[in-house]
Amino acid sequence: MTNAPIPEPLELPWTMKPVESAETRFENLDDGRLRCSIVHEVLRDVTPEMIVWWFKHMEGDVEIEGQRIPRYRAWHPIDHVRVRYPRLADDGSNMGPGSQIHIQECFGGEPRFRVDVVDDVLRLDVGGFVHVHRRAGLEVARMEYTFERVPGGTRYRNSLCVGTQAPIVRYPINRLLRPRLMPDAMCRRWLRHNVEEVGNFEFFLPALYDREQSAAPLRARGAL
């Protein structure tokens, strides 16, 4: 999967949400880390259970208006390239504590904003999701999500923190490595990317989840 070609954008039957639909924040922390955070508008008809199921089932295809496309690309039809689960969770599922996820993205289809990382998953449940990226054993990036059930759907919050909190070395590492790992311009572009991909859940996830859950008993009985 290394250096997978950047695919052509897909045309899907909805308009992605604008950055202005969410509350976003961009912060340079005192120790040199950079934190971007988002409070998304309520995801209508999407439950925390659906979101957890999604993260465990991102591989495979989905049919949207007669077009069969990779699920991961339905989540973001421009920026997403590929995803896979190189190591399963401690409970044997695709994702959860103990698992790894390999993410390939390219924000805005621009090669300078390409992401190709293998992250360790620390948490995945109806309350939230945490995965981290490590270099030479040091945590250098952390993504944290929270899911809150609210009337009509789910309030989804997340943050990306780039840099390390390792004692002694954090100041020189953050000064030298952080801008190379994820420059400010890329972090700002990530804010837009994440507002768009999370907003897309409303347009395909409830139907996909219901269809998959309805088919599960039939698969268990060998009917599919």
N, C-alpha and C positions, 0 to 999 in steps of 0.2 A: 504493500500500500504506500510505500514511500514515494514521494514525488508524483502522486496521482495527478493527471491533467485536470486543469480547471474546466469544469463543464460549462456549456452554454446555459444562460438563464432559462428557467422554465416559465411558461405563462400559465398562471393559475387563476381561477375565477373569483378572486377577491383582491382588495387593495390592502396592502400592509399598513399597519398603524404608524402614524408619525411619531417622532421623538417627543413631540409636545403632549402626547397622550399620557405620558408618564412623568414622574418626578425623578430627575437625574441629578447626580452630584459627582464632581471631579475634585479630588483632594490630594495635594502633596503633603505627606505626613512628615513629622519632624525628623524621623530616622531615615528619610530618603525613600520610603515606600510610596507607592501611588495607589490610591483607592478610588474606584468608580462604583457608584451604587445607584440602584434603581428601585423605585416603588411603582409597580405597574398598575394601571387601572384594573378594576375587577374583571377577571376572566369569566365571562358569562357562560353559564351552563357547564363549566369545567370544575371538577372536584379534585381535591388533593389525591384521592385514590387513582383517578385517571392519570394524573401527572406522574405518580410513582410507577404505574403500569407502563407509561410511555417510556420512561428512562430505562426500563428493563426490556423493552421490545422495540428499539429503534431500527434494528435491522429488518430487511424484508421490504415489501412493496405495499402501496395503498392505491386504490382506484378512486380517482376524482373526476367526475363528469366523463366517464368512459376512458380516461387516460390513466394507464398504470405506470406509476413512478416510484422511485425509492422513497420510503417513508422519511428518511433523514432529509431528503431534498424538498419534500413537501413542507417540512418544518421551516426551511428557509430556501426558496427556489433560486436565489442568486448566490448566496454566500456559502452554502454547505456543499462539501465535496464528498466525504465519506466518513463513516464511523464504524468501529468494530469493538468487540469485547475480548481483548487479549488474555485476560485472566478473570475467571469467574469469582463470584462472591463466596464468602465463607459458608453461606447456606446453599450453595450450588446454583443460584440464579445468575442471570447475566450481569446484574449490577447490585451492589450493596457493599457493606463493609468488607474489605479484603479484596475487592475486585479492582481491575484497571479498565480504563476506557481510552481508546485511541481516537482522537478527534482531528479531522482535517477540514479546515474552513479557509475562506479567502474573502475578507470583508470587501463588499462592493465589487468582487471579481478582480481586485487589484493585487498583483503579485507581491507588492511591497507589504501588504496586509495579510500575508498567508500565515496560517496557524497549522502546525503539525506536531502534536504533543501526545504523550502517553501519561495519563494522570492516575493517581491512586485515589480510590473512593473511600471516604471515611464514614459517610452517613448517607442513608437514603430511606426515608419513611414519610408518613403523611404530614409530618411537621417540617421536613426540610431535607436538604441535600448538600453535601460538602465533598468537593474533590480538590486535590492539591497536585501541584507539579513540583518535582524535585530535580536538582542538579547536584551531582557529587554528594548525594545524601542530604543536602540542605533544601528545605522548602523555600521555593522562590516565587510561588504564586498560589493563591487560594481563591476558590470560588465557593461562596456560601449562598444558599437559597433558603427562604422560609415560605411555607404554604399555610395560609390561614383561611379556613372555611368561613365565608360570609354570606349574607343573603344574596341569592342569585348566582353564586359562583365561588371563586377563590381569589384572595388577595395574594399576589406573588411578589416577593421582594428578593433581590439578589445583589451581591456585591462581588467585585473582582479586586483583589489586593495583590499587587505585583511588588516583589522584593522579599527580603528575609528579615526575620526577627532574631536570628542567631546572635548570641552574645559576642561581644568583641569585634566580630567581623562584619556586623550588619552595616555599619556606616560606609566603609570602603566598597563593600560588595554592592550596596544599593546605589552608590554614586556611579560605579563603573558598569555593573551588569544590568541594572534595571532599565536604563534607556535602550540598551541593546536587546534585551529580552522582549520589551514591549514599549516602544516609544510613545510619547504623549499623544501624537497624532493617531496612532493605532488604538490607543485606549479610548480616545474620544470617538473613533469610528466604531469601536466595540459597543459603546452605549447605544448607538442607532441600531446596530445589528441585533442586540439583545432585545430591545423594545419590539423590533419587528418579529423576531422568531417567537418570543413568548406570546405576542398578540396573535400570531397565526394559530395557536392552539384552538382558539374559538371556532375556526373555520373547518377543521378536519378531525380534531381529536375526539369529541363526543361521539360522532358517528362511527369512527374507527373502533373506539373502545367498546361501544355497544355491540357492534358486529362481531368483534373478536370474542367478547364474553358470551354472546349467544351461541357462537360456534364451538366454544370449549367443551360443553357436555357431549356434543356430537362427535368431536374428535376423540374424546375419552372412550366413547362406545365404539369407535372404529368406523363411524358412518361417513367420515370425511377423509 
